[in-house]
Amino acid sequence: MTTQQFPDLTYYATKMYEGINRQDYAELAAGHCGLIREALQDYKPEISNPVDKKGYDDTLESVMRHLTELEMYFKRFNENQPRISRKAATGFHANLLKQLDMLKQLSSR
C-alpha cells in the first residue's frame, strides 16, 4: 500500500495573493480557497505520533479558519462590500502559507 502524498497547493495559495489587491482576481481567489479546503479535507495523512497528529489537527483547523476569512474577504471585495483591511488579509495569507508548509512537514514525518 502506498502512502498518500500531501496535495500540492503552492500554485493556488500563491495565486490567491493577487485577489487581495485586484478586484478582477477576487472571485478566482475565492475559488482557490475552496480548492485548497477541498484538497485538505480529502487528504488523510497517516501520522503515528500522537503529538504530531495533534499538531496537524490544530494547524489544519487554523488553516480552515484562515481560508474562511480570506474567502469572505474575496467575495466581499468582488461585490464592493465592507470587508477586513488589505493589511489583515495579507497577514491571513502569510499565515496560511506558513501553516500549509507546517502541515506538509507534519504529514511527512
C-alpha atoms as one frame of an Amber mdcrd trajectory, in Angstrom:
protein
   0.000   0.000   0.000   1.396   3.393  -0.977   1.124   6.397   1.267  -0.876
   9.334   0.054   1.149  12.426  -0.894   0.356  15.810   0.630  -1.513  17.802
  -2.030   0.499  20.386  -3.960  -1.298  23.604  -3.036   1.528  26.047  -3.760
   0.072  27.348  -7.017  -3.386  28.041  -5.582  -2.031  29.555  -2.377   0.354
  31.917  -4.166  -2.140  32.937  -6.868  -4.603  33.779  -4.108  -2.441  36.786
  -3.195  -3.393  38.570  -6.423  -7.011  38.658  -5.274  -6.099  40.718  -2.204
  -5.182  43.772  -4.277  -7.066  43.258  -7.532 -10.821  43.092  -7.635 -10.787
  41.349 -11.010  -8.963  38.389  -9.378 -11.035  38.295  -6.194 -13.627  35.824
  -7.498 -10.902  33.491  -8.783  -9.045  33.761  -5.461 -12.232  32.812  -3.586
 -12.398  29.709  -5.777  -8.799  28.888  -4.860  -9.820  28.934  -1.179 -12.440
  26.301  -1.938  -9.982  24.144  -3.892  -7.450  24.253  -1.059 -10.124  23.462
   1.532 -11.392  20.501  -0.510  -7.886  19.110  -1.105  -7.061  19.295   2.606
 -10.339  17.655   3.608  -9.753  14.822   1.131  -6.183  14.242   2.323  -5.893
  11.779   5.211  -2.308  11.577   6.473  -1.024   8.528   8.292   0.556  10.112
  11.365   1.521   7.635  14.073   2.993  10.034  16.639   0.143  11.439  18.806
   1.953  14.761  19.300   2.394  15.215  15.539  -1.243  14.187  14.981  -2.445
  16.815  17.484  -0.206  19.428  15.860  -1.516  18.524  12.415  -5.168  18.651
  13.517  -4.769  22.005  15.294  -2.887  23.524  12.352  -5.497  22.210   9.930
  -8.250  23.831  11.996  -6.376  27.141  11.898  -5.872  26.849   8.120  -9.615
  26.307   7.655 -10.362  29.455   9.684  -7.878  31.474   7.602  -9.397  30.110
   4.397 -12.859  31.162   5.566 -11.646  34.679   6.418  -9.889  35.050   3.080
 -12.822  33.618   1.132 -15.166  36.129   2.768 -12.685  38.936   2.007 -12.514
  37.961  -1.666 -16.277  37.622  -2.022 -16.930  40.983  -0.352 -14.152  42.644
  -2.361 -15.697  41.319  -5.566 -19.129  42.648  -4.526 -17.797  46.042  -3.304
 -18.991  45.362   0.255 -17.270  46.247   3.541 -14.516  43.779   4.426 -11.415
  43.351   6.567  -8.456  45.526   5.625  -5.961  44.550   2.951  -3.283  44.501
   5.627  -5.289  41.939   7.636  -5.966  39.868   4.503  -2.250  39.926   3.667
  -1.495  38.734   7.206  -4.012  35.884   6.899  -2.444  34.919   3.576   1.100
  34.920   5.009  -0.028  32.768   7.937  -1.830  30.430   5.557   1.364  29.860
   3.544   3.353  29.104   6.704   0.697  26.758   8.037   0.388  24.870   4.758
   4.144  24.288   4.937   3.797  23.073   8.537   1.032  20.655   7.518   3.219
  19.282   4.750   6.132  18.792   7.138   3.977  17.130   9.820   2.380  14.782
   7.306   5.759  13.601   6.004   7.209  12.577   9.389
